[in-house]
């Protein structure tokens, strides 16, 4: 298991990925993203303020992804894929140790 920890942007991307399939309650996001409920509350608050997510119009205990959130998720996923491809190329050229590749691997669902 890697000692690398997820960063702020990666956690936001992961929450958005969870919400891309269907609206979810905070508790479901907490379990699916493996986060503390206080952290999820903080992230969702920030994400609502910047327009990445919103509360469902049908039931305000559910959160939904906005169009801006979809755009962010797509751009983040694209960037992460490009970075992983570049890191793999460095590894294949023996320019970077294997343990560094595994410690930098980004979790995407």
N, C-alpha and C positions, 0 to 999 in steps of 0.2 A: 504494500500500500504506500502511496506517495505521501510525503510530508508537506506537499504543496497545498496551500489553503486557497479557497476561492476568494476572489476579490469582489469589490462592490459591483462593478459592471457585469461580472460573470453571474453573480447572484441575481441581479436584475434580469439578465438574459434568461436565466433558468426559470425564474418566476413567470416571465412572459411566455416561455415555451410551455409551461404547465397550463397557462390560461388560454393558449392558442387552440386547444381542442374543445374546451367548453368552460363556462363560468365555474368558479370554485369558491368554496368557503375558505376563510382564513385557516381553519384547522386542517383542511385537506392540503392546502399549499404548504403548511408547516411540515406535514409528514412527507409529502411528495418531494419537497426540496431539501429535506433533512436540516431544517433550521429551527431555532428556538422561537417560540411564539412571540416573544418581545421583539426579536429581530424582524420577523415577518410583519408585525405591526408597523415598525419603523420603515421598512422598505415599501410597504403598500402605501403608507402616508406620503412618502417622497414621490412615489410613482404616480399617485393621484394628483399631487400638486403640479407635476410637470406634464400631466396628460397622457401617461402611458397606459393607465388602467382607470376604470371607473366602477362604481357600484352598479349592479344590475338594476334596471328599471322595474323588473318584475319582483325582485326580492333583494333588498339592500344588504342581506347577509352574504350575498355572492359578489365576487369581483369578476369583471370582464376586461379583456384586452381592447384597447382602442385602435383606430387605424394608425395613429402615431406609434403606439406600442408594437404593432405588427411591423411597421417600417423599421423601428429600432431593432427588433428581434432579427429581422432579415439581414440588416447590415451587420449586426454583431456576429451572426452565424457565418456570414460571408468572410468577414475579417478573420475570425477564428480558424476557418478552413484554410485560408491563404497562409496564415501563420504556421499552422500545423504542417502544411505541405512544404513550406520553406525549411522548417526544422527537420523534417524527415530527409530532405535533400542534403542538408548539412550533415546529418547522421550518416547517410549513405556514402558521403565523401570523406567520412572519418574526421570531419572538422568539429564535431561535438560529441562528447561521451554519451553512451546509451542511457546512463542514469540521469543525465540532465534532461534528455528527451522525456523520460517517464515522469520526472518531477515537474515538467512544464505542461504536460498533457492537459488539455482543457476538457472538462466534462460537458458534453452536449447530449441532449436526449434525442 
